Amino acid sequence: MPSAAFRFYAELNDFLPAARRFTEFSHNFLDIATVKDFIESFGVPHTEVDLILVNSAPADFSYRVQDGDRVSVYPMFEAFDIAGVSRVRPQPLRNPRFILDTHLGRLAAFLRMLGLDCLYRNCYVDEQLASISRDEQRILLTRDVGLLKRGAVTHGYFVRETNPRRQLQEIVCRFDLARLARPFSRCLRCNTLLQEVEKAQVLALLPPRTAEAHDEFRRCPTCSRVYWKGAHYRRMMGLVPASAGQPGAGATDDSRQSYTEGK
């Protein structure tokens, strides 16, 4: 019976059973299939893979595995350009933008709090998530391995952590987001970049005590939500990962709703 040897590296082992992690293993097969089919049959989504070597030579997903092949599979390098050797993914995203599935609402709020472009709606179905990810070149973040196996998804990542704060740290580190973070510059409700406004322009929208206590405001040009450095500001500052740096002048908060709620 034909057989090929496979080895998965780094975090790709998260998807494998214990006996196959961090070691080369043999796999017998009856029918010739693509290396992509083999990889996903082992439980690894293709979006997590950035480089495949077959007998030490780069191969793409369409390569058909042959008897005696030795296949090495390496993880996604979203923050680093390996286009010179990789034949798997069409193009790494130098300035990552994201779309999140319906189970990651808190993470979406935290990413927006860092000023990162992050689409999220709790009504998105899998087909929409996959097509938006492809059409807008957004990285799909999910804890649904099956969603990442959809052919339309070219850039995606399986979020390992379950706690939203640890998820934020995971994503910031995984995609090297410290260079892109602009904390408290984006609307939590609709993802739009905030604009500075004069107090007189939003005075009618402010509670009396807020109008007396604050002079710096920003407003979302899409949903008209007004933000200022309110009572929750200090608490929210503690949620900003140290690797993302400190928010600059004009960082904002809506004291009517804590950023930590993610609503």
C-alpha positions, -999 to 999 in steps of 0.1 A, spaced: 0 0 0 13 35 -9 26 55 21 39 90 27 56 106 57 43 138 73 57 162 98 39 193 111 58 222 128 51 247 156 15 255 164 1 233 136 5 205 162 -24 220 181 -47 203 156 -31 168 158 -37 139 182 -10 135 208 7 106 190 13 127 159 25 159 175 61 171 169 71 139 152 72 124 117 45 99 111 36 76 82 2 76 65 -11 48 42 -35 57 15 -53 40 -14 -62 69 -36 -38 96 -49 -50 130 -34 -37 165 -31 -15 175 -2 -42 200 8 -67 171 12 -42 151 33 -34 181 55 -70 189 62 -79 152 68 -54 153 97 -74 182 111 -52 212 101 -70 240 83 -53 251 51 -54 287 63 -29 279 91 -3 266 66 22 289 49 48 266 35 49 230 23 80 211 15 77 178 -4 111 159 -5 127 193 6 112 212 -24 84 238 -21 50 225 -32 15 241 -35 -18 227 -23 -25 211 -56 5 187 -54 -7 151 -55 11 130 -29 30 100 -42 42 69 -26 74 75 -6 70 113 -3 82 131 28 60 161 35 69 189 59 42 215 68 49 249 83 26 274 99 13 308 87 38 336 89 14 366 86 39 391 100 68 380 79 72 378 41 83 343 29 69 348 -6 103 339 -20 99 303 -9 62 298 -2 39 284 -30 9 279 -8 -8 313 1 -13 340 -26 -1 370 -6 7 377 30 -11 407 45 13 433 56 -14 455 72 -38 430 87 -76 437 88 -99 412 105 -134 397 104 -145 376 134 -171 349 138 -202 353 160 -185 338 191 -157 364 194 -177 395 201 -156 405 231 -124 400 212 -138 422 184 -144 450 209 -109 447 223 -93 448 188 -114 479 180 -103 494 213 -67 491 199 -78 510 168 -76 479 145 -100 474 116 -122 446 127 -156 436 112 -180 418 135 -218 412 135 -235 385 155 -258 378 125 -230 368 101 -233 332 88 -204 311 77 -209 317 40 -208 355 46 -177 353 68 -159 333 42 -169 355 13 -161 388 31 -128 375 42 -119 366 6 -134 397 -11 -120 423 14 -88 405 21 -95 402 58 -81 376 82 -109 354 95 -105 348 132 -126 319 146 -126 290 169 -144 269 143 -119 247 125 -145 237 99 -150 274 89 -113 277 82 -114 247 58 -138 265 34 -121 269 0 -130 306 -1 -109 314 30 -73 323 21 -63 341 53 -76 328 86 -65 319 121 -78 295 147 -79 314 181 -65 291 207 -74 310 239 -109 310 253 -107 340 276 -112 373 257 -83 391 274 -59 363 266 -73 361 231 -64 397 227 -28 391 238 -26 361 215 -37 380 184 -15 410 191 15 387 194 6 364 166 1 392 140 27 416 153 0 443 158 19 466 181 31 485 151 -4 491 140 -22 498 173 -38 533 178 -57 527 210 -91 543 214 -92 557 179 -120 536 165 -157 533 172 -166 502 192 -201 500 177 -194 503 139 -156 501 135 -152 536 120 -123 558 128 -133 586 152 -130 623 144 -121 651 167 -150 675 173 -155 708 192 -176 706 224 -201 730 209 -208 704 181 -218 677 205 -230 697 235 -266 688 231 -257 651 232 -238 653 265 -249 647 301 -246 679 320 -218 666 343 -198 654 313 -201 687 296 -188 705 327 -159 680 333 -145 674 298 -133 695 268 -119 669 244 -144 648 224 -145 626 194 -174 614 173 -181 585 150 -190 599 115 -210 568 108 -232 563 139 -226 597 156 -216 581 189 -196 605 210 -165 595 230 -146 612 258 -122 603 286 -147 592 311 -149 573 344 -139 540 328 -108 553 311 -83 541 337 -98 506 339 -97 502 301 -61 514 299 -53 482 319 -67 461 291 -44 475 265 -15 450 260 18 465 270 31 454 236 6 477 219 21 508 236 3 537 252 -26 556 236 -17 590 222 -33 624 228 -70 624 220 -75 588 230 -112 585 239 -137 567 260 -175 567 262 -183 570 299 -219 559 292 -206 524 283 -174 507 293 -151 495 265 -147 463 285 -184 453 278 -179 450 241 -215 458 232 
